[in-house]
Amino acid sequence: MKIILSLIFAILPIFASSQIYTNLSLNHALKILKKNNLEINIAKFDEQIKGFEHKIAKSYNYGKLDLTQLALRSNDAGNVFGFKLQSREATFGDFGFGDPSMPPQTDPAYLTTPPNTLNYPGSRNHFQTKLHYEVPLYTGGKLKQYSKITSALIKLSKLDTKKIVNEKVYQLKKSYYDIYLLKTYLKNLNIIKKNMLKLEDMARSMIEEGYAKKVDLLEVQSKKANVIRMINTAKANKELVLHYISFLLASKVTSVSGNYHKMMPKTFNIDKILAKNIDILKAKEGLKITDMNIKLQESTNLPVVGAFAEYSSADNNFLNDFAKHDAYTVGMQIKWNLFSGGANRDNIQKARVKNLKVKTQVELAKRGIRLKVAKIKTQIDNLDFDIDSLNKEIELVRTIYKNYLGRYQEKLVSINDVIIKQSLEIEKVLKLQEVRNKRTSKILELENIANGEDR
């Protein structure tokens, strides 16, 4: 019952995702993610499956008890005689003694004459109830290693779930920061749009005064249309991010709350990262499994000892005089493989080579993580420099644009010169957005490698 209830509560979020969230905070979204995300729920199901596999492996130590109920009817001479023996009801008459078709016992032909009662018996029912219990007494460590391996697989499954949770948390946090960066991007574009509207009004006034041509206005309107298109694209991208957040949470999200300013990278010690990184933890767990597998393969050279006990009763009527017709059998068996063409030896060597391979993979993973962390930290530092530089460049080109706007009003430069300066600002704003996105991704990637925060 407990298992059924746990499954119901695990499945329930899949079908209870009709709630609509508005102004959803990141902290609240993280709680919903861990509860509703379908990939996380699937991973939890895998954990439960591994748990049951471990219990199954342990159950082999206790043996198994089978109940067999036979219901037969036959006129086969061997079967009928056997049925009577099993039900302890065979008589000398079943051998032909007293058969009227037989010659007198003093007649030498008596011993060679087949008795009809033995060879041509009438049909007989046979009901046999049998309890059979068998249990392993010694398996050379096989069952012990199977139990250890399935236990280790549970740990691996939990690490897989944790990895999926970390990945989804990474994707959710990145989506929230993407929305904030899009808001900042839209703010810059709207400043540019506002300046373009001013320039459009200025060009229109100068045309009326005869100081500008209509083509000047058309150039401004063309550039303004381009900025508006970029604004609409940014808004559409924001909606796409909201759709993705809704997908992650398995719930409709119409808007999010919170302003996420410049994300500061956390200070991670490389040794702590190596101690917490899920891929390395999985590799270490896999290494333990290869150690167990060596012992498992070595157990093939040892004997297997098992015992069994059987209790039964048989009669031509179902459960008739059960105790009177009962019987038991007990015994044990030893099975020891003495020769397999070298297969056992080769399997042991194969397991040892796999163990060495996984050890090397663990060391390679550690070195790879060290390299990746160092690379990401360098990239973040470089992106920080680029952001500071681009902010100064945007401030400069915006000032130059205002200067050219005044000069255009004084008829010292052409409208084309002003638009070129405006295009430079747009280019820098686009570049800044791209660099900010990269920086956020790298910081979150570093957190993910370090197994994130304590959640």
N, C-alpha and C positions, 0 to 999 in steps of 0.2 A: 504494500500500500504506500509506504514511504517513497519507493522508487517511482510509482505512478504519479504521486503528487509532485515530486521534483521535476519529472518530465513535463507535467502540465504547466507548472510555473515557468519552466524554461521556454516552452512553446508559446505561452500566452502573449508575450510582447510582439510576436510575429503578427498576431491577428488583432492586436490592440494598438495599432499605430495611426489611428484616425485623428489624433489630437493635433491641433494647429497651434504653433508657437509664434508669438510676436515679441520682438525686442528680447530675444533669448540671449542670456549671458553665456560666456564661455564655460564658467564653472558648472552652470546648470546643464549645458550641452554635454559636458564630459560625463556627467552622471547618467544622462539619457543614453549616451553612446554605449556605455558599458552594460546597460540594461537591454537596449533595443537592437543594437547592431547585429545584423543577421550573420555576418561572418564570425563575429565573436561567439554568438550562440551555437553556430555549427562547431566551432573549436571546442566549446564546452561539452557538446555531445560526444566529440571524439575522446575527451577526457573520461567521460562516463564509460565509453566502450572499452578503453584501456583498463579501467578499473574492474570491469566485469571479466576481462581476459585474465587479469591477475588472480581474481577469485577462482576462475575455472582452473588455472594452473595449480593453485593450492589444493583444490578439491581432489586432485588425483592422488594425493597422499592418503586419503581416507578410503580409497577403494570404491567399489560400487556393488550395490545389491539389486538383483533383478528378480522379478516375479514372472514366471512363465506358466501360462495355463493352456494345456493342450486338450482339444476335444476331437477325438478320432473315431472312425468306424471302418473296419476292414474284415475281409474273410481270407486274407492272405495267411497261409499256415504259419509262416515265421512271425508275422505281426501278432496273430491271435495268441500264439504260444508265449511270445514275449510280453504281451499285455498281461496275461495271466501271471507270469513270473513277477512282473513289476508290482502287480496288486497282491502278490503273495497268495494266489488262489490256484496255482497249478496242482494237478493231481496225477496219480499214476494212470488214471483213465485217459488223461491227455496224451500219454505215450502209447496208447492202444491196448492197455491191460483191460480185459473184460469186453473188448470189442467183439460183437457176435460174428463179424466177418472174418475174424482170425481163426486159424486151425487150433486144435488143442495144444497146450504148452508142451506136451510130450512129443508132439510131431516135430521132426527136424525142420520142416518148412516154416515153423512158427517164427524163427529168427529172420527169415528172408521175406516174409509176407508184409507188405506195407499196410499199416492200420488206417482205415478210413477216418476215424475220429481225429487222428493226428494230421493227416494230409488234407483232409477235406472238412475242416471245422466250419461250424456255422458262423455268421457274421457276429462281431462283438464290438461293443462300444468301449472306448477307453478315455477316461478323464484323468489327466495328471496335473497336479499343482506342484510347482517346483520353486524354491527360493535358492538363488545362487549368489554367493558373496565372494568376491576376490579382492585382494589387497596387495599392493607391492610392499615387500619387506625391505628390499635393498635394491637400488637402481644405479649404484656407482656414483651418485650425486646428480643424476640427470634431473630429477624432479626439483631438487634444491636450486639448481642453476636456472631451470625454467621459471621458477617462482621469482628468483632475483632479476632475471631479464625482464619479465613482465612488470615487475615493480619499477625497474629503471625506465621502461617504456611509458609508465604513468608520468614519471618526472619529465620525460621528453615531451609528452603531450601537454603538460602544464606549461612548459617553456614555450611550446608552439602557440598556446593560447595567449601567453604573456606577450609574445612577439607580435601577434595580430593586434592585441590591445594597444601596444605601443605604436604600431604602424597607423592604426585608426586615430589614435590621439594626435599623432604627428600630422595626419591629413586634416583633422578637424581644426587644430590650432593654426595650421598654415592657411586654411580657408578663412578663418577669422582675421588673420593678419592680411591676407589678400584683399579682403573687403575694406579694411582700414586703409591699405595702400591705394586702393581704387578710389576711396573717398578723397584722399590727399591728391591723387592724380586729377580727379574731377575738379577739385578746388583750383588747381593750377590752370586747368583748361578753361574753367569759367572766368578766371582772371584774364586769360588771353582773349576769350570771347568778348568780355566787357571792353577790353582795349580795342578789339576789332570793330565793335559797335561804335565806339567813339571815333575811330578812324573813318568808318563809313559815314557818320554824320558830318565829319569834317570835310570829307571829299565831296559830299553832296552840297554842302554850303559853298565850297570853293567853286564848284561847277556853276552854281547859281550866280556867283560873282564873276565868273569868267576866268578864274585863275586855274582851273583844272578841266580835264577832258572827261567825257563819259567813260572812256576806257579805264581811267583811274578807279572810278567807282566799281566797274565790273571786276577789276583785279582784286579789290578789297572784298567784294561780295563772294568771289570765288574762294579766297582764302578763309573767309568767315564760314562758308559752307563746309570747307574741309575740317575746320575746328569743331563745328557742330556734329559732323559725322563722327569725329573721334570721341566726342562726348557721348553720343548715342551708343557707340561701340563699347565704351567703358561701362555704361549703364547696363548694357546687355550682358557683358562679362560678369558684372556684379550679380545679376539675376541667375546666371549659370552657376556661380559659386554658391548661391542660396539653394539652388536645386541640388547641388552636390552635397551640401550640408544636410538637406532633407533626406537624401539617399543614405548618408552615413547613419543618421538617427532613426531611419525608418519612420519618420514623422514629418509632417509639413511644417516648414520654417519659412515665414514670410519676411522676417527682419531679425537682425541681431543687435545687441547693445554692447557698449564698451568701446573706448578709444584706446587703441594699442599703439602707443608711441614707439619710438625707436627701441627695438628689442635688444637687450644687452645679453651677450653670450655669458653663460655660466662658466665658472672656473672649475674645470674637471681635472683631477689628477689622473695621469695615464694609467697608473697601477690600479686605481679604483675603477676606471673604465674597463680595464681588462678583467677585473674581478666581477663586474656586473653585466658585461656584454652578453646578450642572450645567445648569440651564435657560438661564442666561445664556451659558454656553459653547456650548450647542446653538444658541442664537440667533446667536451670532457665527459659528459654522460655517455656519449657514444663510445668513448675509450673504455669506460667501465664495462660496457656491454661486451666489447671485444675480449676483455679479460675473462668475463664469465663464459664467453663462447669457447675460449681455449679449454677451460675446465670441462665444459660440456662435451667437447670433442674427445678429451682425454678419458671421459667416463665410458666411451664405447669399448675400451679395452678391459673393462671390469664386468663381472657377472651381474645378471639381473635375477633377483630371487623374489618369487611371488607365492602367496598362499591362497587357498580357496576352501570354501565350505559349502556343501549343498544339502538341502533338506527337501524331501518331496513325499508325496503320497499319491497313489493311483488306484482307480477302481472303475468298474463298468458303469457305475452310477456317480453322478457329480457330488463330490465331497461326502461320499458314503463311507462310514467307519474310517475317518481320516487317520486317527492315531493307530488303529489296528494295521493299516496298510502303509505306514510311513517308513522312510528309509533315509539314511544320511551317508554322505561321502565327504571326507576331508583329505586334503593333500597339499603339496607344495611342489614348486618347479624351479629349477635352476637353469638359466640359459646363459651360455658364455660363448661369445664369438671368438674362435681360435684363429681363423684365417679369413681374410677378405681381399686377398690380392694386393695388399698394401694400401687399400682405400682409407682405413682408419688412420694410418700414419700420415698419409697425404692430407687428410682433412685437418689433422692437428697442425701440420706445418702451414696449411692455408690459413687457419685461424690466427696463427702467430704472425704471419706476414700481414694480415689485415690489421692486427693490433699495432704493428710497427707503422703501417700506413696511416692509421688514425692518429698515432702520436705525432707523426710528421705534419699531418693536416692541422692538428691543434697548434703546433709551433708556428706553422705558416699563417694560420688565422690570427695569432697574436701579433706577428710581425706586420701582417696586412692592416690590422686595426691601428697599430702605432703609426704606420705610414699615412693611413687615411685621416686620422685625427690631426696629425701634424699638417697635412695638406689643407684640411678644412680650416684650421686655425689661421694658417697663412692666407687663405682665400678671404676669410672674414676681415682680417686686418687690411688687406688690399682693397676690399669693397668699402670698408669704412673710409679709407683715404679717398676713394672715388666719389663717395657720397658727399663728403665735405667739399671736395673740389667742384663737383657739379652744382652744389648749392650756391657756391661763390660765383660760378659761371652764369647760373640763372639770374642771380642778383645783378651781375654785370650786364648781361644782354638785355635785361628788363630796363635797366637804367639807360643803356644805349638806345633802346627802342623809344623810350620817352623823349630822349634828346633828338632823335631823328623825326619824331612826331612833331616836335616844336619847329624843327628846321623845315619840315615839309610845309607847315603852316606859314612859314616865312618865305616859302617858295625857293629854298636853298637846295633842296634835294627832291628827287622824283618819288612818286608813290611806290615805284618798284624798289627803291632803296629802303623805304620803310618796311615793306613787306618782307624783304630779305632778312632784315633784322628780326622781324616777327617770326619768320621761319626758323631762325637760329634758336629763339627761345623755345619754340615747339620741339625742336630737335633735342634740346637739352632736357626739357621736361620728360620727354619719352625715354631718354637715356637714364635719367634719374629713376624713373619708375622701374625700368628693367633691372638696374643695379640693386634697388631696394628689395625687389622680389628675390633676386639671387641671394642677397644677404640673409633674408628671413629664412629661405630654404636651407642655407648652410648652417645657421644656428640651430634650427629644429632638427636637422640631420645629425648634428653633433649630439644633441640631447637624446636622440633616438639610439645612437650608437652606445651612449652611456646608460642605456636602459631607462632614460627619462628621469622623471622625478618619482618620489614615493607617492604612489597614487592610492 
